[in-house]
C-alpha cells in the first residue's frame, strides 16, 4: 500500500523522510491531489537508467526499421566474435 501524505507534513520533514524506503515512495498531495513523489536516491538512479535504456532501445528499433536489420553473422563479424 503506498504511503500518501499531505504536503503540509513537510513541516516535520524528518517524519516524512523516515517513511521512505527503497521501492516504496511517499506521495505528497496538495488540496487532495497528487503533487510530488519522494523516492530513495538509489531508486531514482535505477529509474533514470531504465528510462535511458528504453529510449536507446527504441532508437535502435527505429533505426532497424528505417535502415534494415543485420543478420547475426554480420553482427558477429562486425564485433569480431567467432561463431559459438
N, C-alpha and C positions, 0 to 999 in steps of 0.2 A: 504494500500500500504506500503510495507516495506521501511525502511529508509536505504539507501545504500550510503556509503561514502568511498572515497579513504583513505587508511591507513595514507597517508600524513596529513590528517586532524587532526591526533592525536597531531600534534604540538600545536594546540589550543584545548587540550582535554576538557576544560571546555565547549566549544560549543558542542562537541560530547556528553558529559555527559548530557547536557540539553535536548538533543533529545531522551534520553532513558526514556521509561515509561513502567509500568507493562504490560506485554503481547505484547509489541512491541519492539523487539530487534533492535539494529543498526548493520547492516552488514558492515564489513570493507573489502575493496578489495585491492589487490596488483597486479599491472600490469593487471588490468581489470578483475581479477578473484577473487571469494570469498575466503577470508583467515580466518577471525575471525568473531565472533558474540559477541556483548556486550549485556548482559541482566541484568535486575533488580535482586538483590540477592534473593528476595522472589521467583521470577520465577525460578531461578536456583535451590533453595531448593525444590520447587514443582516438577521440572523435575527429580531431583535426587531421591526423594521419589517415584515418579511414576515408574522410572526405577527399583528401588529396589522391589517394589510391583510386577511388571510384571515378574521379574526374579523369585521371590518366588512363584508366581502362576504357572509359567512354571515348576519349580521344583516339586511342588505339583502334577501337572498334570502328569508329567513323573513318579513320584512315584506311582500314582494311576494306571497308565498303567502297570508298572512293578510288583507291589505288590498286585494289586487289589483294588477295591473301598470298602468303608464301607457303610453299609446301614444306613439310617437316624436314625434308632433305636439304632444302635451301637454307633453312634456319640453322641446321647443324653445320653446314659448310660455312655460312656467314660467321658463326660463333667459333668455328674451329673445333667442333665436338665430333669425335668418331662415333659411328653407329654403335649402339649398345644393344 
